[in-house]
Amino acid sequence: MKLSAEELESRSLKPETIEFAVEQIKVNGYVVFEDVLGHAKVQELHKRFMEVFAIHIANNPLNRGKNRTQMNLPFAQPFNDADIIENPFVLPVVEALLGANCTCRYFASDTPLPGSDYQLVHSDLQAMYPESSVILPATGIVLNIPLVDFREDNGPLEIWPGGTHLMPENANRVDNLQALAPVMHSEPVLMPAGSLLLRDIRMWHRGTPNRSDAARPNMALVYFRSWFNTESKVRMPIESYESLSERAKKLFRFEEIIP
């Protein structure tokens, strides 16, 4: 969906937009706010990302299958800009779904390089009660920020909307996903650079082959309910943490603050 000129100018969502976005995530599992970050900001993010990424892949093995890698982001500018970690269009929707006391527990990226292959269909959250058929409310919301246009040819995220985030707890086993996904509706998420994709962390998805001649960088943050504990730790220098707004400090209050 496209935000109105008034919302973009005021940097504030109308109540009906928040309500619509929340319902989209509850029913379909995701919502996209198209083309929100300004061109200059996206260019800055992309330039710095590719500098950090070049160093990373020169010193670390690829870790997400053929020609695809996950990389934790440095908690520094431009990545920890307020427009990224506490975006005024993101937080009202996240808080409506997870509560005002929610936290951010993941600050990273996923990048398919040319020649990457399909990932297995998966959910980003394992069933917490795999013996149960109960459908639980959302525990986490993923924010994906494309730093280039997501096109058909450069490995866009493929999602299974319309209910996979509402599957019973015991349905999210790997064997079930691989058997059911081919006969269920899926679609690529095609969106301009600087868009904001918010999705229920349980929604089935996978990376697709990058048939272009360039990497397809994508930032990923994950917001969770306050009680949810995860092994992933965002590492940040104490001066970076102390420079944050009070709201951002609250979001990252459980992370690893280093001297």
FENDA-V786352 format. One record per run of one state. SS is the DSSP state (a for helix, b for strand, c for the rest). FROM is the first residue (numbers start at 1). TO is the last residue. If there is no record, write none. Layout:
BEGIN
ss = [SS:SS]
from = [FROM:FROM]
to = [TO:TO]
END
This chain:
BEGIN
ss = [c:a:c:a:c:b:c:a:c:b:c:a:c:a:c:b:c:b:c:b:c:b:c:b:c:b:c:a:c:a:c:a:c:b:c:b:c:b:c:b:c:b:c:b:c:b:c:b:a:c:a:c:b:c]
from = [1:5:11:15:29:30:34:39:60:68:73:82:86:91:99:103:113:122:123:140:147:150:151:154:155:157:160:164:167:169:172:174:182:187:189:191:192:196:201:205:208:210:211:216:217:218:225:235:238:243:246:252:256:259]
to = [4:10:14:28:29:33:38:59:67:72:81:85:90:98:102:112:121:122:139:146:149:150:153:154:156:159:163:166:168:171:173:181:186:188:190:191:195:200:204:207:209:210:215:216:217:224:234:237:242:245:251:255:258:259]
END
